[in-house]
């Protein structure tokens, strides 16, 4: 995958975390997330696409108006990615970093979030 492909993949992933409309979010996730992909952060774990959608749904319900943005360049090599992000919500911000893995066909199969 090219740098442009990787950056687009991450932008769509971050957009899914910012999308309050369930149907639009599921469409984004279906395009970029492997069905049995794994997500973990210090509070959540999801072992497939539907479970990730559920994690995002609960996050957005508790953080109305939350929006993620990517900070800087997305690093990638050998099917691995790393990117930094900022979460904007309720007049404040917090930052973090995600490590991920990408399948040969260009879908995310693993994200580990740090914040």
N, C-alpha and C positions, 0 to 999 in steps of 0.2 A: 504494500500500500504506500502511496505517496504521502508526503507531509500534508498536502491539501486534503486527501482522503481522511487521514487521521484527525485533522482539525475539525473537519465536517462531522465525523463520527462523535467526537467529544462535544461539539456544539449541540448536536441533536440530543445527546445524553443529558446535558445540562438543561436543555429546553424541556425535556420530559420532567425533570425535577421542579421546574417552574410552571408547569402546565396544570391549572386547576380543572380543566375540562377532561373528564375521565375518558371519553371516546378519543379525543385528540391525543391524550397522553398514551393510551394503549396503542394507537397508530404509530406514534414515535417509537415506543418501545419495541413493537413488532419489527420495525425496520432496522433496529440497531442492536437488539439484545437477543442473544441465543436463548432458545426456549428453556434450557436447563442451566443458564448462567447463574453465577453465585455472586451475591452482594453481601458485604459485611462492613459495619462500622462499630464503634464501641457500644452502641445501643441497640442495633438492629442486625438481623441476618435474614437473608432471603435465598432460597435454593432454586428458584425458577422465576420466569418472567412475571407470572401472576402474583407471586409473593412480593416481588419487587414493586409492582404496581400498588399493592396493598400498603407497603411501607411508605411509598411516596404519598399515597392518599392520606394516610394518617398524619404524616408530616405536614402536608399542606393544610389539612383541616385545623391543625393546632398552630399554624403560622400563616394566617391569611395574608395574601399579598407578597409572600416570600418569592424572591427571584435570585437565581444563581447566575454568576458571570464567570467566565474563564479569565484567569490572569496570565498573560504572557503566552509563550510558545508551549505547545504540547511536545514533550519528549517521547521518542519511541525508538525501539529497536527489537528485533527478533520476536515480534508478537507481543511485546510489553509496552505499556504507555505509563506516563506520569504527567499529571497536570495539577496546577494550583487554581483555586477558585475562591470567590467571595460570595457569601450569602448576605443579601440585603433584605432586611425585614424590620418592621416596626420602628423605623427611625434609627436603626443601628446596623452594624455589620459584624460578621465574623469570617475568618478565613480558614482554609484548609487545603489539603492535598489528597489526591486520589492516585492509587496505583491500580493498573488494570491489565488485562490480557485480552487480546483480539484473536479471533479465529482466522484461519487462512482465507475464509470467504468474507471477512471484514465485519464481523459482528462482535460485540463485546461479550465475553464469556465469564469475566471476573472483574469485580471492582472491590477494592479495599479502601475505605475512606478514613482519613485521619483529620481530626479537628480538635 
